[in-house]
Every structure is written in structure tokens, then in C-alpha cells.
Amino acid sequence: MPATEPATAETAAPSASSTRSVSRRGLFGALAGAAGGAAVTAAGFAIAGGAGRAGAEPVAETIHGSERIPCHGAHQAGITTAHTAHVSYLALDLLPDADHDGILRMLRLLSGDVEALTAGTAPLADVEPELAELPARLTVTVGFGRELVRRVDPAAVPAWLGPLPKFSRDRLDEAYSGGDLLLVIAADDPVTIAHAARFLVKDVRPFAKPRWRQDGFARARGTESGGRTMRNLMGQVDGTVNPKPASSDFSGLVWLGADAGWLRNGSALVLRRIRMELDTWDRVDRVGREFAMGRTLREGAPLTGKKEHDEPDFAARDSLGFTVISKDAHIARAHSTDPGERIYRRAVNYDDGLEQGLLFACYQRDPLAQFVPIQRRLDEADLMNEWVTHIGSAVFAIPPGWRAGGRLGETLVA
């Protein structure tokens, strides 16, 4: 990103957190003598040993709910913004009579209400305004499916916008695939997400109907230090080789250029729902798990290294002459010698009761040139295929951001 470009929603820092302390005078005296001698502070934290425990310290409570991320900028917020604890993907299908003018009205409504909600302000028609007061780093990223773009301008549909080529191991379910409009709603608080989702779906109801919703999560805010690579529900460090937004080649991998017309400064999103076969994964010992991935579980290091970001040595051999990292290990199959064949991933875990897995989201300029070659190699021979199944797939065009006084999607829908 050029140094002269104005600050975007991705680069703007959230506002500082407020901190308040709860003193020992706030302990509920009636509970101080409860069994086990545990006392509970006014903030709801238990202190072992009760109020009479020598040296008990006040409980510090850090509040993050008022933190805001601006929605305006050259790119939409929520793409390179720091990860939040929760994210919801909502896909909708356009109603048959939603034409150019209807889509324009829909985007006007969405733009104004996204501006309000992300600023912690209740939109005009919000009948639960108190639920909008704590945005908790709320971002809303909007994507367009092939049919939406076609209804506005058939000549504006990119070649890559549509279903991906079929992969032999896919077991896709329409309940998690496709869609004409996508809302990606992310925040640190699920109450904030639930309210925003309900309100924004009301906005689009005259023009579109819900198709599916998929909810994901990462570690809760404050559970670990920022900047650490996430872990998936198989216990693996997930996303080590992700390109960094500050790197010199990031723009060429993720943001579309002037030749993309209305999508300049936008991107392409691929979302895959990957079910983890955890019942059979539980039967695999630690050595087998690390062999299949090609990385250690604790550090996330390649089997030929010691630290997470050590470069894998795919030619290294053990004392018996076998390659240390199998040619079919996940990191070997995902590896490419083509520097342009990389993607920017934003994966989160999901847990739908009896089913767990990964919502694998990735941004790039062209899914056919970037995501598809990687997925083909994995589909052909990845040791991890024994324990993962792709059951959902969708591709969306992510329009550029917009400035205050402007509107979402204004480069396409005039």
C-alpha cells in the first residue's frame, strides 16, 4: 500500500480500552462464608480463600466493548483488520424482482446502517438501541455473488466469480454453499454480532432472503497475546505461512488493480466449510498427527526445524533415507514454488454441536489462479484428507471500501 494512501479501516487503530478496579469492599459478604471459603467480587470473580485471605489483590477488569473500527477506507474493514473472537457469515439470495434499482436501494440502506453500527450508534429504525452501544470492534464486510453482479451489469462479472471447479473429495451441501450477497459480521462480542445480523437482515429483506448462516470463533479476547497464529480444533497451529498485510507483495496478491474496473481495491473471497472427522482423528497418536501435517503440534515448526516460522526443508532425509517431511504431508502439498500462488487466509473454528471444523476463508486477486491450484494438489494427495471433508463452498467479489459521504458498491451500482 503506498505511503501516501489515506488511513483505511484496516490500518486504523481501535480506541484505547478503559480499565476499572473492583476493590475488596465489593465482595459479597453473604458469600464470604460459603463452603470452601470462596468469595465473589462485584465483578463476578471468585477469589480462593475468601475475603479474609491474606494478600488477596483487587481484581482488575478490562472493558473492550466501546472499541470501534472505522468502516471507511480504500478497502473494506474486516479483511486485514486484527482478528476478533467471533465471526458470522450470512449468505442471502436475491428475490426474483430485485433489479438494478432495488439493489441500489439495498446498498444505500446497508451503507448507512453499517456506518452507524460500527460507530456504536443505533440506526434510525433500531428498536433495541441499547444493543448497538457496544460495537466491540465490529466490522461488516460485504460480498457480491455472481447473480447480483449479473443483474446490475452482465459485462461486469469477473471470470472467477462463480462456483469453483469440482474437486474429487468434495461433498458439498447446498446448505453451506453459494449465495448472491454475503455479510461477514465480526466482533469480540456475540451479542453485538447477533444484533447487527438481525438488523442488517431486516434491511435487505425486501430485496433478498437468507440462504445460510455459518458462525465461527477464535480464542476469546485476552486469552493470549495478540499476533499469535491461531489453533484449529485439531490442535494444529493454522496459518503459519500467511502473507503479512505490511509486506511489499501483499497488495499484488490480495487487492485487485486498475485493470479490474469496478473491483479496483477490492478482492475475491473463497469460503470453504471443512468438517473435521474428529472421531477417527482421536485414534491417531501424536507422531502420526505431526507426520500427516508435516509440523510439530506444540511449536508449529516444520519437522525439519525448531520454530514455527523456520523454512521447511523438503529434501532433508532421515537416517533410513526417507524424507523427513513426507511428499504427501499437508505442508508439502500446499507448498508452491510460484510466489504468485499464495492466498491470504482468515480461518476460524466452528462447532455446531455434534460437528466441528474450520471455516476456511481466503482473499486473493483471482481464485482460479491462486486458490484452485493449491486445492487441487491437496485434493490429489494430502495425508490430512483422511480426517477432513469439504462440505461447503462459495465465492464472492468483495467490492472496495467507501469514503464518508459515499456508499458501499458505488463503483458497480451507480
Beta strands, then each sheet from edge to edge (+ up, - down):
strand 1: 18-22
strand 2: 39-40
strand 3: 46-47
strand 4: 59-63
strand 5: 86-94
strand 6: 139-144
strand 7: 181-187
strand 8: 208-217
strand 9: 267-276
strand 10: 344-345
strand 11: 348-351
strand 12: 356-364
strand 13: 388-398
sheet 1: 1+ 4-
sheet 2: 2+ 3-
sheet 3: 6+ 7- 5+ 8-
sheet 4: 10+ 12- 9+ 13-
sheet 5: 10+ 12- 11+
end
